[in-house]
Amino acid sequence: MAILMYHHIGSCPPEQADHRGLWVSEELFDEQLRWLLAHGYESVSLARLRRHLLKQATLPKRWVVITFDDGWRDNYTRAMPCLIRHGFTATIFVVAGKIRTSPAFDRWDEYLSEEELRAMHAAGFEIGSHTWSHPRLTKLADDNVRDELMRSREHLGRLLGAPPAWLAYPYGAFSARVERLVREAGYEGAVSTIRDNRVRADQLYHLPRVMVMHDTPPERFGYLFSYRYHLVHAWKNRRRWRERS
């Protein structure tokens, strides 16, 4: 009943203090997953959600899509073991041009490697595109947008055996023009950073998500999945929907 958005799993390093909201500790992440499990939530893929929105499949009564943006290595070392332990899966949106080619040194700013991405894919995790270099797509000319979308899709396709079907917009920046180019590039859907916990078929190329931050305790999850959250953010999002045109 919501698409959750994460970035890093781990302790926020001092040099990332200004971006502390993007970090969720391993302990808190484990507690959040325990809450979801205790309240009967099942994780589903974006592919399955799409089929449901197109009336081609059904979903569990209580479902959640868990997504990670950027493709940080801690998604593999910290998030994946915890997710598997609790019976959940996730969608990892990767900046294809930043896939790590050097050995790992356990730094916070390391990206996933090709081997790690293959292992996540083999474990049933959905791998999506976060473009080639993470630009603000709305600021680029059409040809440059196409290049970002296709280079990422083709590279991940060669790496994993099939091109990614889903895109996450860098910085959440999208427009009707960008959506059209995403469709033309062959993507089946895209997620935004607009906050809401209700999704519709007409939002397939800008699905809203719920951002989970460093200070989101498990007991707040009830609100994040509630109709009240939807109403509050539907009001706040009026400007964002206008900006899409």
BELRAMO-V322356 format. One record per residue. SS is DSSP state (h for helix, s for strand, l for the rest). PHI is phi in whole degrees, 0 to 359 (NA if undefined). Layout:
# BELRAMO-V322356
SS;PHI
SS;PHI
This chain:
# BELRAMO-V322356
l;NA
s;193
s;256
s;270
s;240
s;239
l;233
s;257
s;244
l;149
l;279
l;291
l;289
h;306
h;288
h;254
h;305
h;289
h;241
h;304
h;298
h;275
s;249
s;240
l;295
h;301
h;295
h;292
h;300
h;299
h;295
h;296
h;293
h;297
h;297
h;301
h;295
h;295
l;260
l;81
l;275
s;242
s;277
l;229
l;276
h;295
h;298
h;292
h;298
h;300
h;299
h;294
h;296
l;269
l;62
l;250
l;200
l;250
l;239
l;301
l;302
l;240
s;236
s;213
s;252
s;253
s;237
s;231
s;259
s;96
l;84
s;288
l;296
h;294
h;297
h;274
h;281
h;244
h;287
h;301
h;301
h;292
h;298
h;297
h;301
l;262
l;81
l;251
l;234
l;203
s;248
s;250
s;265
s;251
l;279
h;300
h;286
h;249
l;302
s;289
l;244
l;257
l;299
l;277
l;237
l;58
l;271
l;293
l;263
l;275
s;266
l;295
s;266
h;300
h;296
h;293
h;295
h;298
h;294
h;294
h;298
h;294
l;278
l;98
l;278
s;276
s;253
s;244
s;263
l;239
l;76
l;276
l;230
l;68
l;270
l;276
h;299
h;292
h;266
l;260
l;289
h;307
h;297
h;289
h;297
h;302
h;298
h;299
h;288
h;282
h;300
h;295
h;296
h;290
h;295
h;294
h;296
h;295
h;287
h;251
l;94
l;203
l;291
l;294
l;268
s;237
s;234
s;248
l;288
h;301
h;62
h;71
l;273
l;210
l;206
h;300
h;297
h;296
h;302
h;299
h;292
h;295
h;299
h;296
l;282
l;102
l;287
l;267
s;178
s;209
s;247
s;247
s;251
s;293
s;269
l;189
l;243
l;237
l;234
l;229
h;297
h;283
h;253
l;304
l;253
l;200
s;300
s;284
s;225
s;248
s;278
l;258
l;241
l;297
l;247
l;259
l;287
h;304
h;294
h;276
h;300
h;303
h;290
h;299
l;263
l;276
h;291
h;299
h;302
h;301
h;296
h;299
h;278
h;299
h;291
h;294
l;275
h;305
h;294
h;299
h;292
h;294
h;295
l;294
l;286
